[in-house]
Amino acid sequence: MKSALITGATRGMGRAIAIAFAIEGINLAICSRNAEELSEFKQELQSLNPSVKILTVKADISVKADVINFAKQAEDEFGTPEVIVNNAGIYIPSSILDDSEDAFTKLMNTNLMPAYELYRYFGKKLIDSKKGHVFNICSSASINPVVEAGMYSVTKFGLLGLNKVMRLELQQYGVKVTAVIPGSTLTSSWDGVAVDSAKFIMPEDIAAAIISAHKMSPGANVEEITIKPVFGQL
């Protein structure tokens, strides 16, 4: 049975993606900083599909040692995962000139470093297996920077750049790499803001697009998935 590793899997897009893969019958290695959320979500996933195995690891994905530990535990449980979804990320609404002293480190270590380290850990193993699919959850800010979230935009530009390098390094070995570029999506980033949900992309939309791309024939790679709100960005 295939397995998928997903970072930041208990909320928002990560949660929807995990549910979609569980329904497809794919074993899951998921992480979060909240052990209680992980336990509850594991039960929910197994109720959706009792045949799948779920590995949960409490981890702060902004800490390199936690990223490596998560990768090792997933590998010990399932071997090299066929699917890796670099989903974990944070949004800090601040111009660069108004950033707090730790904003650079916090955003780099959450939005870019985990994808880099997981690629370093699993990349050559994916090459050896000559299969696999890596999804990097980027952002519309990866292409059009948001001045009100300057460093966030920089890290998402970086993730899209990493995605392109990964694709070029892996494509000759049959390993797929896809950048997912969503616009305004209704996640916890919007908590506390009065919003009209009908004007947002839903996390389930992102999950459906990823499942569709993953189920294509071995010779087909969707390089980028761009999804924008029908009414425009919020």
Beta strands, then each sheet from edge to edge (+ up, - down):
strand 1: 3-6
strand 2: 27-32
strand 3: 54-58
strand 4: 83-86
strand 5: 133-137
strand 6: 176-182
strand 7: 224-227
sheet 1: 3+ 2+ 1+ 4+ 5+ 6+ 7+
end
